[in-house]
């Protein structure tokens, strides 16, 4: 048994990593947080209040910790500074393993809001610590908003709008012709694979998780077959996405178009490295997700 510290783990991926580790009953979990988190406090874990602006405070909080898993929001320079301070505090505290806050795909060079991740990733690689970054594609949970059953489970803490496919409205925006494969994984399954990987004797630099891998055209077919819904689909070629991005947009709009572009050029399509290592973990497929949350049976 070792001590695992989750930074920024009160919601979404971090919370489900904590739950998966606790369910495995192999390691002790602590949460680093800027404030008390009532939902997490119910899990009866050690919550350590920290100032991410202080490397020395982080060092003290991480004494005796074996592995740090960062789930700090990756957006903005403040978050980058917080994560770099967390890495430095981990090094000074004698932490062995470190996981940066990735939880998507390697498209740092395309998506503005992911660009700061590259700074952290470079620092992690030169830190001297053992490390891995978890690559899991698009969260399947982005199709949970407005679902007809178990919405809290469907969202798993995701708070944004539906992405690319809005099942409640019956509309979809597909990059290109919709044939490019995309990896989709639920937040819950990410937590399960992360918890299992803690017992690996050696980490690979990248840990790739595949919940399901199919095209948006395949998803549209499943929506019709399972939910009885014909999506009204708009196709947007890559050239049009690039032209659109030359105009002024809000940060959220740019994220939307840039992520669509990343999908169109195949940056969210990859083979797994973890799935075969843990055959007992059977991740949820898109078909199962639709049946579970978008049908009444």
Residue pairs with C-beta under 8 A, 6 or more apart in sequence:
1 26
1 27
1 28
2 27
2 28
2 66
2 67
2 198
3 27
3 28
3 29
3 30
3 64
3 65
3 66
3 67
4 21
4 27
4 28
4 29
4 30
4 65
4 66
4 67
4 68
4 69
4 198
5 29
5 30
5 31
5 32
5 48
5 61
5 62
5 65
5 67
5 68
5 69
5 95
6 14
6 17
6 18
6 29
6 30
6 31
6 32
6 69
6 71
7 14
7 32
7 68
7 69
7 70
7 71
7 72
7 83
7 86
8 14
8 32
8 33
8 70
8 71
8 72
8 73
8 101
9 15
9 17
9 18
9 31
9 32
9 33
9 40
9 69
9 71
10 31
10 33
10 37
10 39
10 40
11 39
11 157
12 71
12 156
12 157
12 158
12 187
13 71
13 103
13 157
13 187
13 190
13 191
14 31
14 69
14 71
15 39
15 40
15 157
15 191
16 156
16 157
16 187
16 188
16 190
16 191
17 69
17 71
17 190
17 191
17 194
17 195
18 29
18 31
18 40
18 43
18 45
18 191
19 43
19 191
20 191
20 192
20 194
20 195
20 196
21 27
21 29
21 195
21 198
22 29
22 43
22 45
23 195
24 195
24 196
26 198
26 199
27 198
28 46
29 45
29 46
30 45
30 46
30 47
30 48
30 65
31 37
31 40
31 45
31 46
31 47
31 48
32 48
32 50
32 58
32 61
32 62
32 86
33 40
33 47
33 48
33 49
33 50
34 49
34 50
34 51
34 52
35 49
36 47
36 49
37 47
40 47
41 47
48 61
50 57
50 58
50 61
51 57
51 58
52 58
52 72
52 81
52 82
52 85
52 86
53 81
53 82
53 85
54 85
55 85
55 88
55 89
55 92
56 89
57 89
58 85
58 86
58 88
58 89
58 90
58 93
59 89
59 92
59 93
60 93
61 89
62 68
62 89
62 90
62 93
62 95
63 93
63 94
65 90
65 93
65 95
66 95
66 96
66 97
67 95
67 96
67 97
67 98
67 99
67 198
68 86
68 90
68 95
68 97
68 98
68 99
69 99
69 194
70 83
70 86
70 98
70 99
70 100
70 101
71 101
71 103
72 79
72 82
72 83
72 86
72 101
73 79
73 101
74 80
74 83
74 101
74 102
74 113
74 114
74 116
74 117
74 120
75 113
75 116
76 116
77 116
79 116
80 116
80 119
80 120
83 100
83 101
83 120
84 119
84 120
84 123
87 98
87 100
87 120
87 123
87 124
87 127
87 129
90 98
90 129
91 127
91 128
91 129
95 129
96 129
96 130
97 129
97 130
97 131
97 132
97 203
98 124
98 127
98 129
98 130
98 131
99 131
99 132
99 133
99 134
99 194
100 117
100 120
100 121
100 124
100 131
100 133
101 117
101 120
102 117
102 121
102 133
102 134
102 135
103 134
103 136
103 190
104 114
104 135
104 136
104 137
104 138
105 135
105 136
105 137
105 138
105 183
105 262
105 267
105 268
105 270
106 135
106 267
107 114
107 258
107 259
107 262
107 267
107 268
108 114
108 115
108 117
108 118
108 121
109 115
109 118
110 258
110 261
110 262
110 267
111 255
111 258
111 259
111 262
112 251
112 254
112 255
112 258
113 251
113 254
113 255
121 133
124 131
124 133
125 131
125 205
130 202
130 203
131 203
131 205
132 197
132 203
132 204
132 205
132 206
132 207
133 205
133 206
133 207
134 190
134 193
134 194
134 207
134 208
134 209
135 206
135 207
135 208
135 209
135 270
136 183
136 185
136 190
136 208
136 209
136 210
136 211
137 182
137 183
137 184
137 185
137 209
137 210
137 211
137 213
137 268
137 269
137 270
138 163
138 182
138 183
138 184
138 185
138 263
138 268
139 156
139 158
139 184
139 185
139 186
139 187
140 184
140 185
140 186
140 211
140 212
140 284
140 286
140 289
141 154
141 155
141 156
141 157
141 158
141 186
141 187
142 158
142 160
142 162
142 163
142 164
143 154
143 162
143 163
143 165
143 167
143 289
144 151
144 154
144 155
144 156
144 158
144 162
144 293
145 151
145 155
145 161
145 162
145 166
145 168
146 162
146 166
146 167
146 168
147 154
147 167
147 168
147 293
147 294
148 293
148 294
148 295
148 296
149 292
149 293
149 294
149 295
149 296
150 292
150 293
151 293
153 188
153 292
153 293
154 289
154 292
154 293
156 186
156 187
156 188
157 187
158 187
162 168
162 169
163 256
163 259
164 172
164 173
164 174
164 175
164 216
164 260
164 263
165 171
165 172
165 216
165 219
165 220
165 223
165 231
166 172
167 223
167 227
167 229
167 294
170 229
170 230
170 231
170 232
171 231
171 232
171 233
171 234
172 216
172 220
172 231
172 232
172 233
172 234
173 233
173 234
173 236
173 260
174 216
174 217
174 220
174 233
174 234
174 235
174 236
175 216
175 235
175 236
175 238
175 241
175 260
175 261
175 263
175 264
176 235
176 236
176 237
176 238
176 264
177 217
177 235
178 215
178 216
178 217
178 220
178 233
178 235
179 215
179 217
180 215
180 216
180 263
180 264
180 265
180 266
180 269
181 213
181 214
181 215
181 266
181 269
182 213
182 214
182 215
182 216
182 263
182 268
182 269
183 210
183 211
183 212
183 213
183 268
183 269
183 270
184 211
184 212
184 213
184 214
184 286
185 209
185 210
185 211
185 212
185 283
186 211
186 283
186 284
186 289
188 284
189 209
189 211
189 281
189 283
189 284
190 209
192 281
192 283
193 207
193 209
193 274
193 275
193 278
193 281
193 283
196 274
196 277
196 278
196 281
197 203
197 207
197 274
197 277
197 278
200 277
204 273
206 273
207 273
207 274
208 270
208 271
208 272
208 273
208 274
209 272
209 274
209 275
209 283
210 270
210 271
210 272
210 275
210 283
211 283
211 284
211 285
212 283
212 284
212 285
212 286
213 269
214 286
216 263
218 286
219 286
220 231
220 233
222 286
222 287
222 290
223 229
223 231
223 290
223 294
224 230
224 231
226 287
226 290
226 291
226 294
226 295
227 290
227 294
227 295
236 244
236 260
237 264
238 261
238 264
238 265
241 257
241 260
241 261
241 264
242 261
244 257
245 254
245 257
245 258
245 261
249 257
262 268
275 281
275 283
284 292
291 297
